Amino acid sequence: MPAKDYPSILRHLSERRAEQFHDIVETLEAARTAGAIPNARYNDAKLPFSRAIEEAWDQEIQRPYLWNRDYPAGDAERDAMNAFSGSPAPHLMGSFTKKAIALGDTPAGVAVREFLEEISPLMELMAHCKTITVKRQPKAEEQRPSEVYSAPAASGTAMGQVNDALNAVTKEARDHLASLIYAREERVLNRYLKAVSDNMRPEEGKRQLRDFSPYAFARQIGHGHASADLRKPLEELTQHRYDQEKKIVVYKARDDYRNILQDRSVKQADELCAAFIDRNLAKLASIVDAKGNFSGIEVIGHAPNPAGMDARLRVNFDDGSHFEARTSVVWSASPLGTPFTRFPVTFHDVVTPDGEMTRKMSQKQMNEDFIAASRPDQETSPSP
C-alpha cells in the first residue's frame, strides 16, 4: 500500500517529513517485491518510521483520549486506557490490539481500533522487511592489496595446547571483567533514572516528555540515534507504570535489577572471554603447529577493562625461539552506530632459534619467515 493510504500519519507530518515517509514506504514495498533489503537501508528507515508512528499516535489517540482529563471515561474504561504505554510498533501490534478491544465500543475504543487497523499493513510491511535484510558483501575486486592474511590451518593437538593456555589467561580476568561490566551498566542505569527524575520536574523552558522511555533517553544522548547497546540494558533493568494524576509514564529500576545486572555482566564476560580465546586461537595455533615444539605460554601482562581485555603473552618453543603476542578486545562502531568487537593481535620481540631478534612481525611474516627460520641443529653442514 502506498503512503497515501495512511492519512492518520501523513496529516501530522511536515512537508519534508511527509516526502521522507513516502520514500520509506516506497523503499519497503520495493524490498518486499525484490525479496531483500540492504541492512543499512533498513536501519536508515527505522528511526523516521518510528517517529512518524509516535507522532500520529500522540496526536490521534493520546492527546484526545488516553491523556485527556476532560474525556468522559468511566472507571473501567480509564483502567483500560491506563494499560497503554508507549506507541505502536511492529512487535507490539498484538498487545495493542488486545488493549484496544478491552476499551469496548467507547469513542476511545473505536478511535484506537480504527487507527491500529489503518496502520496494520504498514506494520506488517516493516516486520517483513526485517526478515529479509541482507548485509553488504564486499566485492572481490575492491579488496586492497594488503588484504587480511589467512593463516594455515592448525592441527587439533596444537589447538588444544593453545586453547588450554588461553583459557588460563581468561580465567583470572573473567570475574574482574564481569564486575567492571556490572559497574558500567549500573552507572548508565543511574544516569537514566536521574534523567527520568529531571523529566518529572523539567526546568523552565524545557519540554516534558510524557513517555521518557529507555528508547527516548538513548535517542536523546545519541543525538537522534537510539543505540541498541544502551537501550536494551535499560529496557531489561527498568519497569514502568502510568501515573494517572500526572498523566505521564513513570520508569523506575526493577526490584530485582541487581540480579539482572549480575546475570548480564557474567554472560557478557563469558562471551567476551570465549570470543577472545577463539580469535587468538585462529592466529596463534597455526604458528604453534608449524613449529612443532611448543613449550608453553607465559602471561607477562594483562588488564581487563569495561571495554574488553588487553593481554601480553610470550609464546615459547623448545628450540629457544619465542615471541610476544599483544592481543586485545576493542569495541568499535560502524558508520551507522552498530557496535562490534575487534580482536587485534600483534607480534613483538620475535626471537628465532639462532637468537636473532626482530622487534615486530606481521601475521604473514610469523607464519612464513619465523617458521622458516631453521634451528641450529638442523642447519646443513658443508660437505667434506
Backbone hydrogen bonds, N-H to C=O, Kabsch-Sander energy under -0.5 kcal/mol:
donor,donor_aa,acceptor,acceptor_aa,energy
5,D,2,P,-1.8
6,Y,3,A,-1.9
9,I,6,Y,-1.4
10,L,6,Y,-2.1
11,R,7,P,-2.2
12,H,9,I,-1.5
13,L,10,L,-1.7
18,A,14,S,-2.7
19,E,15,E,-1.9
20,Q,16,R,-1.9
21,F,17,R,-2.5
22,H,18,A,-2.4
23,D,19,E,-2.2
24,I,20,Q,-2.2
25,V,21,F,-2.4
26,E,22,H,-2.3
27,T,23,D,-2.4
28,L,24,I,-2.6
29,E,25,V,-2.6
30,A,26,E,-2.2
31,A,27,T,-2.1
32,R,28,L,-2.2
33,T,29,E,-2.0
34,A,30,A,-2.4
35,G,31,A,-2.1
36,A,31,A,-1.1
37,I,132,I,-1.7
39,N,134,V,-2.8
42,Y,38,P,-2.3
43,N,39,N,-2.4
44,D,40,A,-2.1
45,A,41,R,-1.3
46,K,42,Y,-1.3
47,L,43,N,-0.8
49,F,45,A,-1.9
50,S,46,K,-2.8
51,R,47,L,-2.5
52,A,48,P,-2.0
53,I,49,F,-1.9
54,E,50,S,-2.8
55,E,51,R,-2.5
56,A,52,A,-2.1
57,W,53,I,-2.7
58,D,54,E,-2.3
59,Q,55,E,-2.4
60,E,56,A,-3.0
61,I,57,W,-2.1
62,Q,57,W,-2.2
63,R,58,D,-2.7
65,Y,61,I,-1.8
66,L,61,I,-1.5
67,W,62,Q,-3.8
68,N,65,Y,-1.0
69,R,67,W,-0.8
71,Y,68,N,-1.2
73,A,71,Y,-2.1
78,R,74,G,-2.8
79,D,75,D,-2.2
80,A,76,A,-1.9
81,M,77,E,-2.4
82,N,78,R,-2.0
83,A,79,D,-0.6
83,A,80,A,-0.7
84,F,81,M,-1.5
92,L,89,A,-2.1
93,M,89,A,-0.7
93,M,90,P,-0.7
96,F,92,L,-2.5
97,T,93,M,-2.2
98,K,94,G,-1.8
99,K,95,S,-2.1
100,A,96,F,-2.1
101,I,97,T,-2.1
102,A,98,K,-1.6
103,L,99,K,-0.6
103,L,100,A,-0.9
104,G,101,I,-1.5
106,T,103,L,-0.5
110,V,106,T,-2.8
111,A,107,P,-2.3
112,V,108,A,-2.6
113,R,109,G,-2.3
114,E,110,V,-2.4
115,F,111,A,-2.2
116,L,112,V,-2.6
117,E,113,R,-2.4
118,E,114,E,-2.0
119,I,115,F,-2.1
120,S,116,L,-1.0
123,M,119,I,-2.5
124,E,120,S,-2.4
125,L,121,P,-2.0
126,M,122,L,-2.2
127,A,123,M,-2.5
128,H,124,E,-2.4
129,C,125,L,-2.4
130,K,126,M,-1.5
131,T,127,A,-0.8
131,T,128,H,-1.0
132,I,128,H,-0.6
132,I,129,C,-0.9
133,T,130,K,-0.7
134,V,37,I,-2.2
142,E,139,K,-1.3
143,Q,140,A,-1.5
147,E,144,R,-1.0
147,E,145,P,-0.6
151,A,149,Y,-0.7
159,M,155,S,-2.3
160,G,156,G,-2.2
161,Q,157,T,-2.1
162,V,158,A,-2.6
163,N,159,M,-2.5
164,D,160,G,-2.1
165,A,161,Q,-1.7
166,L,162,V,-2.7
167,N,163,N,-2.3
168,A,164,D,-1.6
169,V,165,A,-1.4
170,T,166,L,-2.3
171,K,167,N,-2.0
172,E,168,A,-1.0
173,A,169,V,-0.8
174,R,170,T,-2.1
175,D,171,K,-0.6
176,H,172,E,-0.5
177,L,173,A,-2.8
178,A,174,R,-2.5
179,S,175,D,-2.1
180,L,176,H,-1.9
181,I,177,L,-2.2
182,Y,178,A,-2.5
183,A,179,S,-2.2
184,R,180,L,-2.2
185,E,181,I,-2.5
186,E,182,Y,-2.1
187,R,183,A,-2.0
188,V,184,R,-1.8
189,L,185,E,-2.3
190,N,186,E,-2.6
191,R,187,R,-2.2
192,Y,188,V,-2.3
193,L,189,L,-2.7
194,K,190,N,-2.0
195,A,191,R,-1.8
196,V,192,Y,-2.4
197,S,193,L,-2.2
198,D,194,K,-2.5
199,N,195,A,-2.1
200,M,196,V,-1.4
201,R,197,S,-1.0
206,K,203,E,-2.4
212,F,249,V,-0.6
213,S,211,D,-2.0
217,F,213,S,-2.5
218,A,214,P,-2.8
219,R,215,Y,-2.3
220,Q,216,A,-2.1
221,I,217,F,-2.4
222,G,218,A,-1.3
223,H,220,Q,-0.9
224,G,219,R,-3.4
225,H,222,G,-1.1
226,A,224,G,-0.6
227,S,225,H,-1.2
230,L,227,S,-1.1
231,R,227,S,-2.6
232,K,228,A,-2.4
234,L,230,L,-1.1
235,E,231,R,-2.1
236,E,232,K,-1.8
237,L,233,P,-1.8
238,T,234,L,-1.1
239,Q,252,K,-2.7
241,R,250,V,-1.9
243,D,241,R,-0.6
243,D,248,I,-3.0
244,Q,242,Y,-0.9
247,K,243,D,-1.8
248,I,243,D,-1.1
249,V,210,R,-3.2
250,V,241,R,-3.2
250,V,248,I,-0.5
252,K,239,Q,-2.5
254,R,237,L,-2.7
257,Y,254,R,-1.7
260,I,256,D,-2.0
261,L,257,Y,-2.8
262,Q,258,R,-2.4
263,D,259,N,-2.4
264,R,260,I,-2.7
265,S,261,L,-2.8
266,V,262,Q,-2.2
267,K,263,D,-2.2
268,Q,264,R,-2.6
269,A,265,S,-2.4
270,D,266,V,-2.5
271,E,267,K,-2.4
272,L,268,Q,-2.5
273,C,269,A,-2.5
274,A,270,D,-2.6
275,A,271,E,-2.4
276,F,272,L,-2.4
277,I,273,C,-2.4
278,D,274,A,-2.5
279,R,275,A,-2.6
280,N,276,F,-1.9
281,L,277,I,-2.5
282,A,278,D,-1.7
283,K,279,R,-1.0
284,L,280,N,-2.6
285,A,281,L,-2.2
287,I,284,L,-0.6
288,V,284,L,-2.2
289,D,285,A,-2.8
290,A,286,S,-1.8
291,K,287,I,-2.1
292,G,288,V,-2.2
295,S,316,N,-2.5
296,G,316,N,-1.2
298,E,314,R,-2.8
300,I,298,E,-0.8
300,I,312,R,-2.2
301,G,312,R,-0.9
303,A,310,D,-2.6
305,N,308,G,-2.3
308,G,305,N,-1.5
310,D,303,A,-1.1
311,A,327,T,-2.8
312,R,301,G,-3.8
313,L,325,A,-2.8
314,R,298,E,-2.8
315,V,313,L,-0.6
315,V,323,F,-2.7
316,N,296,G,-2.8
316,N,314,R,-0.6
317,F,321,S,-1.8
318,D,293,N,-2.5
320,G,317,F,-1.8
322,H,351,V,-1.7
323,F,315,V,-1.6
324,E,348,H,-2.9
325,A,313,L,-3.6
325,A,323,F,-0.5
326,R,324,E,-0.6
326,R,346,T,-2.8
327,T,311,A,-2.6
327,T,325,A,-0.7
328,S,344,P,-1.5
329,V,309,M,-1.7
330,V,342,R,-2.7
332,S,340,F,-3.2
334,S,338,T,-2.4
337,G,334,S,-2.5
340,F,332,S,-2.3
342,R,330,V,-2.6
346,T,326,R,-2.3
347,F,361,M,-0.9
348,H,324,E,-3.1
349,D,359,R,-2.1
350,V,358,T,-2.7
351,V,322,H,-3.2
351,V,349,D,-0.5
352,T,356,E,-2.4
355,G,352,T,-2.6
358,T,350,V,-2.7
361,M,347,F,-1.9
366,M,362,S,-2.1
367,N,363,Q,-2.0
368,E,364,K,-0.9
369,D,365,Q,-1.0
370,F,365,Q,-2.2
371,I,366,M,-0.9
372,A,368,E,-1.8
373,A,369,D,-1.2
378,Q,375,R,-2.1
379,E,375,R,-0.6
379,E,376,P,-1.0
